[in-house]
Amino acid sequence: MSKDLFAKVQSYEAYALRQELELRNLLPYFRTVQGPPCAVTMIGGAPRVNLGSSNYLGLSGDPRLTEAAHLATQRYGTSINGSRLMNGTTALHLEVEAAVADWFGEEDALVFSSGYSTNLGVIGALVGPQDVAVCDAGDHASILDGAGLARGRLLPFRHNRMDRLEALLRRAADSDGGTLVVVDTVYSMQGDLSDIVGVTTLSRRYGARLLADEAHATGVLGPTGQGVAALACLADAVDLRMGTFSKALGGSGGFVTGPADVIDFLRVQARSFMFTAAAPPSGIGAALTGIRIAQSAEGDERRQHLEANAARLRTALADLGFAVPAVSLAAAGTQVQTPILRVPAPDDLTAARMWKVLYDHGIYVNVALYPAVPKGQSQLRVSVMATHTEEHLERVVDAFTVVARKLAVVDMPDGA
């Protein structure tokens, strides 16, 4: 008789921790949200300052995007009920693809039903049996899963270590196939940046193609929100850029943009594009409006507010003694305010307690525990919006002050 497949459930270490957190009323996950992810959101039956959303520009819940989603639903229905390949391509999908390509200054673009499926489809289609995918170990799960499921080899390198990247590229150069380097430009948990200068330089030196995941930079960083590659004036050195509509742009779906022949290849080779239903009209309609706002003077103003809010909160938390590092473009040394702030915790249980104190004081943040992060690297993930006000951030700082005093997780400066 074979071993019980479900036996691993009871012995799973993270499952045991979850049960313990539930018993202590400290579980930070699956909290019920009762409204749009605005600066203040109804969560768990109470209004809370929302620092747990990727709604960086504050566009999700904006009446203009809601109206665009409503009009798209009226015209095309609640679901396309088919893949893009067969009956799921609408004029709206094509309009968004043209808008993305124009925005990023590329030849063409392709819209997927999600950011996750974008990375799965692009990497899976391009990395064949003789090929190699070289990925930063800190990359998003969709990248690592896409590379792991592809028919080629996955070679991960230690986060942002250019010496390790070069060693792997040197090894990959001896293989019979091609090489695809894949990096996040803004890392979703740490909030730091890829060494885009080093990555582009090494990719070109060893003849590798480069896919840059701009999911957490699209709409947020760079001229008109084009992302980190454009911010570093290296967009031409990146072969493909992907992003999502479900973060700063307030819609849903993912995209990849680049050379027309590559995009056309992906249309008929990316399995997560061909064999799943098209992105719903409502999310695509909202995304199109979000793109237009991001490219406008209003988009510039929102990015300025977002940068100021991130800088203010980063400084305030550091002043309380929390180890919230500054972020800069490697090589250039230019300081960049990403909207994601990593607040480290000494262990998983303390991280959950920190979250609960904030939650009880009307502040909602995300928590990353093992195995989402390596053991000993638990953290709070604090994400800022352009629409947070000074009063909102003051409430956040007051709540973190309570955390510092109650749980003694930092050495507070005198007078704090």
PAVOZA-53991 format. One record per residue (C-alpha): residue in one letter; x, z, y. Coordinates in nm, 4 decimals. Example, Ala and Ser with C-alpha at 12.3 -4.5 7.8 and 13.67 -1.06 7.14 Angstrom:
+------+----------+----------+----------+
| rest |        x |        z |        y |
+------+----------+----------+----------+
|    a |   1.2300 |   0.7800 |  -0.4500 |
|    s |   1.3670 |   0.7140 |  -0.1060 |
+------+----------+----------+----------+
//
This chain:
+------+----------+----------+----------+
| rest |        x |        z |        y |
+------+----------+----------+----------+
|    m |   0.0000 |   0.0000 |   0.0000 |
|    s |   0.1309 |  -0.0895 |   0.3437 |
|    k |   0.1900 |   0.1689 |   0.6126 |
|    d |  -0.1027 |   0.2381 |   0.8462 |
|    l |  -0.0636 |   0.0133 |   1.1496 |
|    f |  -0.2217 |   0.2768 |   1.3745 |
|    a |   0.0226 |   0.5522 |   1.2732 |
|    k |   0.2415 |   0.4732 |   1.5730 |
|    v |  -0.0380 |   0.5765 |   1.8103 |
|    q |  -0.0196 |   0.9481 |   1.7325 |
|    s |   0.3602 |   0.9524 |   1.7344 |
|    y |   0.3927 |   0.7575 |   2.0592 |
|    e |   0.5762 |   0.9812 |   2.3044 |
|    a |   0.4076 |   0.8427 |   2.6157 |
|    y |   0.0668 |   0.8919 |   2.4544 |
|    a |   0.1420 |   1.2604 |   2.4030 |
|    l |   0.2423 |   1.2942 |   2.7685 |
|    r |  -0.0786 |   1.1263 |   2.8767 |
|    q |  -0.2834 |   1.3715 |   2.6694 |
|    e |  -0.0949 |   1.6620 |   2.8259 |
|    l |  -0.1539 |   1.5290 |   3.1765 |
|    e |  -0.5250 |   1.4839 |   3.1013 |
|    l |  -0.5534 |   1.8454 |   2.9845 |
|    r |  -0.3887 |   1.9621 |   3.3075 |
|    n |  -0.6003 |   1.7284 |   3.5244 |
|    l |  -0.2805 |   1.5575 |   3.6368 |
|    l |  -0.3358 |   1.2088 |   3.4980 |
|    p |  -0.2743 |   0.9683 |   3.7887 |
|    y |  -0.4184 |   0.6597 |   3.6191 |
|    f |  -0.7607 |   0.4943 |   3.5893 |
|    r |  -0.8997 |   0.6680 |   3.8956 |
|    t |  -1.2247 |   0.5074 |   4.0038 |
|    v |  -1.2150 |   0.3025 |   4.3239 |
|    q |  -1.5470 |   0.2744 |   4.5099 |
|    g |  -1.4605 |   0.0228 |   4.7803 |
|    p |  -1.2149 |  -0.2426 |   4.8963 |
|    p |  -0.8446 |  -0.1464 |   4.9049 |
|    c |  -0.8351 |  -0.0868 |   5.2786 |
|    a |  -0.6137 |   0.1571 |   5.4698 |
|    v |  -0.8597 |   0.4313 |   5.3749 |
|    t |  -1.0422 |   0.3776 |   5.0460 |
|    m |  -1.3068 |   0.5713 |   4.8543 |
|    i |  -1.1224 |   0.6819 |   4.5387 |
|    g |  -1.2575 |   0.9408 |   4.3003 |
|    g |  -1.5539 |   1.0073 |   4.5264 |
|    a |  -1.3581 |   1.0845 |   4.8432 |
|    p |  -1.1918 |   0.8857 |   5.1232 |
|    r |  -0.8152 |   0.8750 |   5.0809 |
|    v |  -0.5361 |   0.7114 |   5.2773 |
|    n |  -0.4478 |   0.4293 |   5.0412 |
|    l |  -0.0755 |   0.3967 |   4.9716 |
|    g |  -0.1304 |   0.2619 |   4.6225 |
|    s |  -0.2332 |  -0.0957 |   4.6959 |
|    s |  -0.0390 |  -0.4203 |   4.7402 |
|    n |  -0.2811 |  -0.5182 |   5.0192 |
|    y |   0.0183 |  -0.5275 |   5.2529 |
|    l |  -0.1361 |  -0.7237 |   5.5401 |
|    g |  -0.4705 |  -0.5476 |   5.5052 |
|    l |  -0.6546 |  -0.8748 |   5.4388 |
|    s |  -0.8443 |  -0.7709 |   5.1268 |
|    g |  -1.1786 |  -0.6495 |   5.2548 |
|    d |  -1.1420 |  -0.8461 |   5.5788 |
|    p |  -1.4848 |  -0.9959 |   5.6644 |
|    r |  -1.3354 |  -1.3460 |   5.7019 |
|    l |  -1.1978 |  -1.3428 |   5.3478 |
|    t |  -1.5194 |  -1.1935 |   5.2141 |
|    e |  -1.7171 |  -1.4718 |   5.3794 |
|    a |  -1.4790 |  -1.7365 |   5.2407 |
|    a |  -1.5182 |  -1.5899 |   4.8918 |
|    h |  -1.8971 |  -1.5895 |   4.9319 |
|    l |  -1.9086 |  -1.9533 |   5.0437 |
|    a |  -1.6823 |  -2.0605 |   4.7559 |
|    t |  -1.9050 |  -1.8791 |   4.5088 |
|    q |  -2.2155 |  -2.0418 |   4.6523 |
|    r |  -2.0597 |  -2.3862 |   4.6161 |
|    y |  -1.8825 |  -2.3553 |   4.2790 |
|    g |  -2.0459 |  -2.0578 |   4.1056 |
|    t |  -1.9041 |  -1.7269 |   3.9890 |
|    s |  -1.6758 |  -1.8865 |   3.7307 |
|    i |  -1.5343 |  -2.2316 |   3.6662 |
|    n |  -1.5944 |  -2.1841 |   3.2910 |
|    g |  -1.3102 |  -2.4121 |   3.1926 |
|    s |  -0.9394 |  -2.4813 |   3.2186 |
|    r |  -0.7836 |  -2.6741 |   3.5036 |
|    l |  -0.6851 |  -2.9439 |   3.2528 |
|    m |  -1.0408 |  -3.0177 |   3.1480 |
|    n |  -1.3183 |  -2.9245 |   3.3900 |
|    g |  -1.1689 |  -2.6484 |   3.6048 |
|    t |  -1.0018 |  -2.8366 |   3.8903 |
|    t |  -1.2070 |  -2.8245 |   4.2106 |
|    a |  -1.1347 |  -2.9584 |   4.5567 |
|    l |  -1.0706 |  -2.5969 |   4.6565 |
|    h |  -0.7885 |  -2.5570 |   4.4016 |
|    l |  -0.6273 |  -2.8773 |   4.5256 |
|    e |  -0.6611 |  -2.7688 |   4.8880 |
|    v |  -0.4887 |  -2.4393 |   4.8168 |
|    e |  -0.2072 |  -2.6138 |   4.6281 |
|    a |  -0.1508 |  -2.8485 |   4.9222 |
|    a |  -0.1557 |  -2.5530 |   5.1630 |
|    v |   0.1027 |  -2.3614 |   4.9584 |
|    a |   0.3374 |  -2.6614 |   4.9293 |
|    d |   0.3127 |  -2.7261 |   5.3027 |
|    w |   0.3653 |  -2.3581 |   5.3862 |
|    f |   0.6792 |  -2.3324 |   5.1715 |
|    g |   0.8072 |  -2.6762 |   5.2692 |
|    e |   0.8019 |  -2.8001 |   4.9078 |
|    e |   0.6819 |  -3.1242 |   4.7497 |
|    d |   0.4022 |  -2.9764 |   4.5382 |
|    a |   0.2471 |  -2.6572 |   4.4062 |
|    l |   0.0413 |  -2.5431 |   4.1091 |
|    v |  -0.2159 |  -2.2617 |   4.1068 |
|    f |  -0.2554 |  -2.0382 |   3.7997 |
|    s |  -0.5231 |  -1.7796 |   3.7299 |
|    s |  -0.2816 |  -1.4900 |   3.7974 |
|    g |   0.0758 |  -1.4144 |   3.8920 |
|    y |   0.1454 |  -1.2877 |   3.5416 |
|    s |   0.0270 |  -1.6115 |   3.3832 |
|    t |   0.2334 |  -1.8081 |   3.6372 |
|    n |   0.5608 |  -1.6572 |   3.5190 |
|    l |   0.4553 |  -1.6780 |   3.1549 |
|    g |   0.3674 |  -2.0450 |   3.1881 |
|    v |   0.6580 |  -2.1608 |   3.4024 |
|    i |   0.9308 |  -1.9888 |   3.2010 |
|    g |   0.7722 |  -2.0762 |   2.8681 |
|    a |   0.7446 |  -2.4439 |   2.9586 |
|    l |   1.0973 |  -2.4798 |   3.0965 |
|    v |   1.3050 |  -2.2684 |   2.8570 |
|    g |   1.3195 |  -2.4546 |   2.5265 |
|    p |   1.4976 |  -2.3806 |   2.1958 |
|    q |   1.8455 |  -2.4706 |   2.3228 |
|    d |   1.8012 |  -2.3112 |   2.6657 |
|    v |   1.8794 |  -1.9713 |   2.8151 |
|    a |   1.6788 |  -1.7501 |   3.0539 |
|    v |   1.8973 |  -1.5100 |   3.2518 |
|    c |   1.6933 |  -1.2307 |   3.4121 |
|    d |   1.7566 |  -0.9177 |   3.6153 |
|    a |   1.6726 |  -0.6146 |   3.3998 |
|    g |   1.4604 |  -0.4878 |   3.6899 |
|    d |   1.2420 |  -0.7983 |   3.6943 |
|    h |   0.8657 |  -0.7682 |   3.6641 |
|    a |   0.7195 |  -0.7503 |   3.3136 |
|    s |   0.5699 |  -1.0972 |   3.3541 |
|    i |   0.9193 |  -1.2435 |   3.3919 |
|    l |   1.0700 |  -1.0530 |   3.1020 |
|    d |   0.7670 |  -1.1278 |   2.8840 |
|    g |   0.7778 |  -1.4953 |   2.9785 |
|    a |   1.1472 |  -1.5154 |   2.8942 |
|    g |   1.0979 |  -1.3159 |   2.5748 |
|    l |   0.8148 |  -1.5406 |   2.4551 |
|    a |   0.9957 |  -1.8622 |   2.5460 |
|    r |   1.1673 |  -2.0483 |   2.2647 |
|    g |   1.5145 |  -2.0038 |   2.4137 |
|    r |   1.7395 |  -1.6995 |   2.4504 |
|    l |   1.6819 |  -1.4144 |   2.6948 |
|    l |   1.9951 |  -1.2681 |   2.8546 |
|    p |   1.9205 |  -0.9737 |   3.0872 |
|    f |   2.1774 |  -0.8385 |   3.3332 |
|    r |   2.1964 |  -0.4962 |   3.4938 |
|    h |   1.9900 |  -0.4741 |   3.8116 |
|    n |   2.1521 |  -0.6621 |   4.0997 |
|    r |   2.4944 |  -0.6622 |   3.9321 |
|    m |   2.6410 |  -0.9971 |   4.0285 |
|    d |   2.9452 |  -0.9452 |   3.8048 |
|    r |   2.7142 |  -0.9144 |   3.5033 |
|    l |   2.5122 |  -1.2173 |   3.6139 |
|    e |   2.8290 |  -1.4233 |   3.6395 |
|    a |   2.9443 |  -1.3121 |   3.2943 |
|    l |   2.6131 |  -1.4217 |   3.1411 |
|    l |   2.6128 |  -1.7500 |   3.3297 |
|    r |   2.9636 |  -1.8193 |   3.2070 |
|    r |   2.8476 |  -1.7545 |   2.8504 |
|    a |   2.5324 |  -1.9650 |   2.8954 |
|    a |   2.7372 |  -2.2554 |   3.0298 |
|    d |   2.8892 |  -2.2968 |   2.6817 |
|    s |   2.5456 |  -2.3489 |   2.5211 |
|    d |   2.3958 |  -2.6893 |   2.4452 |
|    g |   2.0923 |  -2.6420 |   2.6696 |
|    g |   2.0098 |  -2.5583 |   3.0274 |
|    t |   1.9926 |  -2.2244 |   3.2057 |
|    l |   1.7128 |  -2.0744 |   3.4143 |
|    v |   1.7905 |  -1.7709 |   3.6305 |
|    v |   1.4831 |  -1.5664 |   3.7254 |
|    v |   1.4802 |  -1.2816 |   3.9792 |
|    d |   1.2267 |  -1.0947 |   4.1854 |
|    t |   1.3082 |  -1.1165 |   4.5538 |
|    v |   1.1360 |  -0.7831 |   4.6271 |
|    y |   1.1339 |  -0.5475 |   4.3286 |
|    s |   0.7878 |  -0.4090 |   4.2810 |
|    m |   0.8787 |  -0.0500 |   4.1913 |
|    q |   1.2022 |   0.0153 |   4.3818 |
|    g |   1.1106 |  -0.1888 |   4.6894 |
|    d |   1.4676 |  -0.3192 |   4.7134 |
|    l |   1.5751 |  -0.6816 |   4.7470 |
|    s |   1.7511 |  -0.9169 |   4.5147 |
|    d |   2.1032 |  -1.0108 |   4.6162 |
|    i |   1.9676 |  -1.3553 |   4.6902 |
|    v |   2.2980 |  -1.4710 |   4.8394 |
|    g |   2.4893 |  -1.3826 |   4.5251 |
|    v |   2.2209 |  -1.5155 |   4.2921 |
|    t |   2.1961 |  -1.8544 |   4.4614 |
|    t |   2.5749 |  -1.8885 |   4.4844 |
|    l |   2.6316 |  -1.8116 |   4.1168 |
|    s |   2.3386 |  -2.0232 |   3.9990 |
|    r |   2.4799 |  -2.3265 |   4.1761 |
|    r |   2.8358 |  -2.2560 |   4.0617 |
|    y |   2.7334 |  -2.2607 |   3.6949 |
|    g |   2.4726 |  -2.5363 |   3.7150 |
|    a |   2.1738 |  -2.3073 |   3.6508 |
|    r |   1.8270 |  -2.3587 |   3.7928 |
|    l |   1.6736 |  -2.0694 |   3.9867 |
|    l |   1.3162 |  -1.9374 |   3.9875 |
|    a |   1.2523 |  -1.6769 |   4.2585 |
|    d |   0.9503 |  -1.4501 |   4.2202 |
|    e |   0.8290 |  -1.3908 |   4.5774 |
|    a |   0.5130 |  -1.2029 |   4.4740 |
|    h |   0.5824 |  -0.8959 |   4.6887 |
|    a |   0.7392 |  -1.0971 |   4.9714 |
|    t |   0.4811 |  -1.3736 |   5.0183 |
|    g |   0.3028 |  -1.3220 |   5.3486 |
|    v |   0.5252 |  -1.0211 |   5.4211 |
|    l |   0.8854 |  -1.1297 |   5.4845 |
|    g |   1.0510 |  -1.4363 |   5.6295 |
|    p |   0.9239 |  -1.6891 |   5.8843 |
|    t |   0.5416 |  -1.7066 |   5.8639 |
|    g |   0.5684 |  -1.4939 |   5.5493 |
|    q |   0.7509 |  -1.7497 |   5.3330 |
|    g |   0.9512 |  -1.4783 |   5.1575 |
|    v |   1.3049 |  -1.3517 |   5.1105 |
|    a |   1.4655 |  -1.6867 |   5.0291 |
|    a |   1.3444 |  -1.8227 |   5.3634 |
|    l |   1.4411 |  -1.4972 |   5.5386 |
|    a |   1.7985 |  -1.5465 |   5.4127 |
|    c |   1.7879 |  -1.9198 |   5.5053 |
|    l |   1.8365 |  -2.0027 |   5.1370 |
|    a |   1.5049 |  -2.1646 |   5.0489 |
|    d |   1.6803 |  -2.4957 |   4.9799 |
|    a |   1.9071 |  -2.3215 |   4.7282 |
|    v |   1.6093 |  -2.2025 |   4.5203 |
|    d |   1.4591 |  -2.4546 |   4.2777 |
|    l |   1.1188 |  -2.2916 |   4.2233 |
|    r |   0.9356 |  -2.0154 |   4.4061 |
|    m |   0.6354 |  -1.8342 |   4.2692 |
|    g |   0.3972 |  -1.5930 |   4.4315 |
|    t |   0.0539 |  -1.4398 |   4.4097 |
|    f |  -0.2576 |  -1.4453 |   4.6216 |
|    s |  -0.3635 |  -1.1001 |   4.4999 |
|    k |  -0.1259 |  -0.8965 |   4.7158 |
|    a |  -0.0680 |  -0.9656 |   5.0860 |
|    l |  -0.2985 |  -1.2691 |   5.0954 |
|    g |  -0.6140 |  -1.0884 |   4.9842 |
|    g |  -0.7273 |  -1.3399 |   4.7187 |
|    s |  -0.6594 |  -1.3860 |   4.3493 |
|    g |  -0.4463 |  -1.6178 |   4.1396 |
|    g |  -0.0787 |  -1.7109 |   4.1294 |
|    f |   0.1233 |  -2.0157 |   4.2225 |
|    v |   0.4546 |  -2.1921 |   4.1761 |
|    t |   0.5951 |  -2.4433 |   4.4220 |
|    g |   0.8870 |  -2.6848 |   4.4047 |
|    p |   0.9807 |  -3.0470 |   4.3208 |
|    a |   0.6854 |  -3.2746 |   4.2455 |
|    d |   0.8175 |  -3.3898 |   3.9073 |
|    v |   0.8688 |  -3.0327 |   3.7858 |
|    i |   0.5228 |  -2.9260 |   3.9029 |
|    d |   0.3686 |  -3.2275 |   3.7288 |
|    f |   0.5563 |  -3.1367 |   3.4095 |
|    l |   0.4144 |  -2.7838 |   3.4289 |
|    r |   0.0592 |  -2.9195 |   3.4643 |
|    v |   0.0742 |  -3.0493 |   3.1067 |
|    q |   0.3280 |  -2.8115 |   2.9508 |
|    a |   0.2558 |  -2.4604 |   3.0853 |
|    r |   0.0345 |  -2.3099 |   2.8169 |
|    s |  -0.0961 |  -2.0252 |   3.0339 |
|    f |  -0.2166 |  -2.2915 |   3.2787 |
|    m |  -0.3625 |  -2.5349 |   3.0244 |
|    f |  -0.5369 |  -2.2939 |   2.7891 |
|    t |  -0.7113 |  -2.0485 |   3.0171 |
|    a |  -0.9986 |  -2.0659 |   3.2615 |
|    a |  -0.9156 |  -2.1708 |   3.6163 |
|    a |  -0.8839 |  -1.9083 |   3.8881 |
|    p |  -1.2345 |  -1.8117 |   4.0113 |
|    p |  -1.3546 |  -1.9904 |   4.3256 |
|    s |  -1.4100 |  -1.6667 |   4.5145 |
|    g |  -1.0463 |  -1.5601 |   4.4848 |
|    i |  -0.9172 |  -1.9068 |   4.5714 |
|    g |  -1.1469 |  -1.9341 |   4.8733 |
|    a |  -1.0285 |  -1.5966 |   5.0000 |
|    a |  -0.6651 |  -1.6948 |   4.9344 |
|    l |  -0.6958 |  -2.0092 |   5.1450 |
|    t |  -0.8208 |  -1.8050 |   5.4391 |
|    g |  -0.5448 |  -1.5496 |   5.3786 |
|    i |  -0.2800 |  -1.8233 |   5.3879 |
|    r |  -0.4113 |  -1.9527 |   5.7191 |
|    i |  -0.4066 |  -1.6047 |   5.8719 |
|    a |  -0.0572 |  -1.5348 |   5.7371 |
|    q |   0.0740 |  -1.8506 |   5.9047 |
|    s |  -0.0900 |  -1.7741 |   6.2405 |
|    a |   0.0069 |  -1.5602 |   6.5377 |
|    e |  -0.2167 |  -1.2903 |   6.3903 |
|    g |  -0.0058 |  -1.3024 |   6.0758 |
|    d |   0.3073 |  -1.2425 |   6.2828 |
|    e |   0.1378 |  -0.9463 |   6.4516 |
|    r |   0.0321 |  -0.7981 |   6.1185 |
|    r |   0.3863 |  -0.8338 |   5.9832 |
|    q |   0.5199 |  -0.6549 |   6.2909 |
|    h |   0.2735 |  -0.3678 |   6.2356 |
|    l |   0.3680 |  -0.3548 |   5.8679 |
|    e |   0.7399 |  -0.3417 |   5.9469 |
|    a |   0.6885 |  -0.0659 |   6.2039 |
|    n |   0.4722 |   0.1375 |   5.9654 |
|    a |   0.7233 |   0.1067 |   5.6816 |
|    a |   1.0123 |   0.2048 |   5.9099 |
|    r |   0.8250 |   0.5016 |   6.0494 |
|    l |   0.7222 |   0.6385 |   5.7112 |
|    r |   1.0652 |   0.5753 |   5.5578 |
|    t |   1.2312 |   0.7726 |   5.8384 |
|    a |   0.9772 |   1.0563 |   5.8236 |
|    l |   1.0134 |   1.1023 |   5.4465 |
|    a |   1.3915 |   1.0915 |   5.4730 |
|    d |   1.3753 |   1.3558 |   5.7471 |
|    l |   1.1815 |   1.5783 |   5.5036 |
|    g |   1.4643 |   1.5432 |   5.2529 |
|    f |   1.3187 |   1.2814 |   5.0205 |
|    a |   1.5761 |   1.0284 |   4.8989 |
|    v |   1.4099 |   0.7125 |   5.0283 |
|    p |   1.6898 |   0.4573 |   5.0652 |
|    a |   1.7133 |   0.1944 |   5.3340 |
|    v |   1.6837 |  -0.1683 |   5.2199 |
|    s |   1.9107 |  -0.4485 |   5.3317 |
|    l |   1.9898 |  -0.8082 |   5.2533 |
|    a |   2.3102 |  -0.7914 |   5.0487 |
|    a |   2.6169 |  -0.9548 |   5.2009 |
|    a |   2.4505 |  -0.9943 |   5.5409 |
|    g |   2.3778 |  -0.6210 |   5.5601 |
|    t |   2.0671 |  -0.6840 |   5.7697 |
|    q |   1.8200 |  -0.3991 |   5.7293 |
|    v |   1.4806 |  -0.5076 |   5.5995 |
|    q |   1.1622 |  -0.3032 |   5.5934 |
|    t |   0.9861 |  -0.3802 |   5.2676 |
|    p |   0.6402 |  -0.2226 |   5.2376 |
|    i |   0.7338 |  -0.0464 |   4.9108 |
|    l |   0.8991 |   0.2958 |   4.9324 |
|    r |   1.0405 |   0.4623 |   4.6206 |
|    v |   1.0168 |   0.8428 |   4.6239 |
|    p |   1.2118 |   0.9794 |   4.3242 |
|    a |   1.0939 |   1.2755 |   4.1176 |
|    p |   1.3041 |   1.4979 |   3.8895 |
|    d |   1.0881 |   1.4382 |   3.5807 |
|    d |   0.7552 |   1.2969 |   3.4637 |
|    l |   0.5573 |   1.6205 |   3.4875 |
|    t |   0.6834 |   1.6951 |   3.8379 |
|    a |   0.6006 |   1.3395 |   3.9445 |
|    a |   0.2421 |   1.3925 |   3.8259 |
|    r |   0.2253 |   1.7229 |   4.0126 |
|    m |   0.3538 |   1.5587 |   4.3301 |
|    w |   0.0877 |   1.2915 |   4.2934 |
|    k |  -0.1868 |   1.5535 |   4.2452 |
|    v |  -0.0895 |   1.7500 |   4.5572 |
|    l |  -0.1044 |   1.4299 |   4.7608 |
|    y |  -0.4330 |   1.3280 |   4.5966 |
|    d |  -0.5909 |   1.6650 |   4.6736 |
|    h |  -0.4811 |   1.6234 |   5.0367 |
|    g |  -0.6527 |   1.2857 |   5.0668 |
|    i |  -0.3512 |   1.0614 |   4.9984 |
|    y |  -0.3375 |   0.8084 |   4.7143 |
|    v |  -0.0045 |   0.6786 |   4.5826 |
|    n |   0.1111 |   0.5200 |   4.2584 |
|    v |   0.3154 |   0.7012 |   3.9946 |
|    a |   0.5684 |   0.5430 |   3.7597 |
|    l |   0.6475 |   0.7427 |   3.4456 |
|    y |   0.8387 |   0.6580 |   3.1288 |
|    p |   0.8198 |   0.3972 |   2.9732 |
|    a |   0.7248 |   0.2096 |   3.2926 |
|    v |   1.0628 |   0.3283 |   3.4222 |
|    p |   1.3664 |   0.4499 |   3.2273 |
|    k |   1.3745 |   0.8159 |   3.1248 |
|    g |   1.4819 |   1.0369 |   3.4101 |
|    q |   1.3781 |   0.7858 |   3.6770 |
|    s |   1.0142 |   0.8815 |   3.7358 |
|    q |   0.8932 |   0.8170 |   4.0886 |
|    l |   0.6115 |   0.7834 |   4.3330 |
|    r |   0.5560 |   0.4293 |   4.4585 |
|    v |   0.4341 |   0.4383 |   4.8174 |
|    s |   0.3130 |   0.1069 |   4.9612 |
|    v |   0.2282 |   0.0651 |   5.3277 |
|    m |  -0.0270 |  -0.1640 |   5.4930 |
|    a |  -0.0261 |  -0.3306 |   5.8317 |
|    t |  -0.3621 |  -0.1653 |   5.8981 |
|    h |  -0.2444 |   0.1941 |   5.8571 |
|    t |  -0.2674 |   0.3740 |   6.1899 |
|    e |  -0.0412 |   0.6406 |   6.3371 |
|    e |  -0.3034 |   0.9001 |   6.2444 |
|    h |  -0.3031 |   0.7788 |   5.8826 |
|    l |   0.0745 |   0.8065 |   5.8596 |
|    e |   0.0713 |   1.1520 |   6.0190 |
|    r |  -0.1661 |   1.2654 |   5.7444 |
|    v |   0.0699 |   1.1185 |   5.4859 |
|    v |   0.3707 |   1.3001 |   5.6284 |
|    d |   0.1747 |   1.6274 |   5.6453 |
|    a |   0.0802 |   1.5905 |   5.2782 |
|    f |   0.4395 |   1.5170 |   5.1744 |
|    t |   0.5446 |   1.8264 |   5.3688 |
|    v |   0.3098 |   2.0292 |   5.1484 |
|    v |   0.4608 |   1.8630 |   4.8397 |
|    a |   0.8116 |   1.9546 |   4.9523 |
|    r |   0.7183 |   2.3174 |   5.0216 |
|    k |   0.4887 |   2.3775 |   4.7245 |
|    l |   0.6952 |   2.2103 |   4.4538 |
|    a |   1.0436 |   2.2575 |   4.6051 |
|    v |   1.1439 |   1.9072 |   4.5032 |
|    v |   1.3756 |   1.8611 |   4.8039 |
|    d |   1.5922 |   2.0756 |   5.0290 |
|    m |   1.3880 |   2.0707 |   5.3470 |
|    p |   1.5732 |   2.0663 |   5.6783 |
|    d |   1.5450 |   2.3770 |   5.8930 |
|    g |   1.2291 |   2.3732 |   6.1012 |
|    a |   1.0503 |   2.1145 |   5.8869 |
+------+----------+----------+----------+
//
